[in-house]
Amino acid sequence: MILTYAVYLAVAIPVTIWVARTLHKNGAIFLVDCFDGNEEMAKSVNHLLVVGFYLINIGFVALYLKLAEQVTTGAGVFEAVSAKLGVVLLVLGGMHFLNLFVFSRIRGPRVATPPTFTR
């Protein structure tokens, strides 16, 4: 059981950190656009999103740690860890799409300006 918990935490926490860093780095441009070029606001919101992301996801990983049944085989370790990680990854993905939805609503529709052609 302890091995299963250790493997689960050893994978879930680094994956959460990697996802948060990736979203922070690549979401900056999107947030600047959402806030009409206000880079300070975008930077602040981006940081707050990362903090909230860590709190929610690491809290979920910790709460979801307990197993319903005893793990007695090596295959059981893999099955338990993969089931737990699958749920954690689905939650991470769901949170990501929820954030995108909220900020795309804040951003509103953007009308692309047609290219101008000169002769």
N, C-alpha and C positions, 0 to 999 in steps of 0.2 A: 504494500500500500504506500509506503513512504517513497519508494522508487517511482511509483506512478505519479504521486504528488510532485516530486522533484522534477521529473521530466516535463510534466504539464506546466509548472511554473517557469522552468528553464526555457521553454519555447514560447509560452504565451506572453510573458513580460517583454522579452526582446522584440517579438513581433509587434506588440503594441507600441513600443518605442520607435521602431522603424517606420510604422505607418504614420505615427504622429509627426515625426521629422519630415517624412516625405510630403505629407499634406501641408505642413507648415512652409516648407520650401517652395513647393509648386503651387500652393494656393495664394501666395502673396500677390501675384499679378491679377488674379481673378478678384481678390478683395479690393485692390486699388481701383479696378474698374467698377466694382459695386458701390464704392464710395466716391465716385466721380473724380478720381485722381487724388483724393486726400490720402497721401501716403502715411501720414502719422496715424490717422484713424484706422487705416487698413492694417498697419503694423500692430497697433494696440489690440484690435479685434483678433488678429491672427494669433497673437500670444495668448489671449484669453481663451480662444478656442482650443489651443494645445493644452492649456492647464485643465480645462473642463474635460477634454478628451482623456487625459491621463487619469483624472479622478474617477470618471465614470467607468472607463474600461479596466483599470487596475482594480477598482472596487468590485466590478463584475467578475473579474478573474478570481479574486479572492473569495467572493461569496459562492461562486460556482465550483470551488475546489472540492468539496465533499463528494465522495462517490456513494452511490446507492447500494452497491454490493461489493463484496470482497473481491480483490484481484489476486488470483493464485498462480497464474501462468504468465510467461513472457508474452504470449499472444494477447492475453487479457490486458496487460499493460498498454500494448499498442492500441487495442480497441478502445480502452477507456480514454487514453490520451487523445486519440484521433476524434472521438466523439465530443470530448470537451473542447478541443481546439476548433473543431468545425463550428460549434455554436458560437464560440468567441469570435471567429472570423466573420461569421454571418452578422453578428452584432456590430462589429467594426465596419463592415460594408454598409449595413443599414444606417448607421450613424453618419457615415460619409455621404450617402445619398440624401439623407435628411438635411444635412448642412448645405449641400449643393442646392437643394430645393428651396430652402429658406433664403439663402443669399441670392439665388436667381430671382426670387420674388422681390427681394429688396432692390435688386439691380434694375428690375423692370425690363421692358422690351427695349432693345437697342436697334436702331435703324441704321443699317450700313449706308454710308454715303456712296453713291455710285462713282466709279472712277471717271475722271475727266480726261478727255482725249484732245490733244492739240495736234494741229497739222503743221 
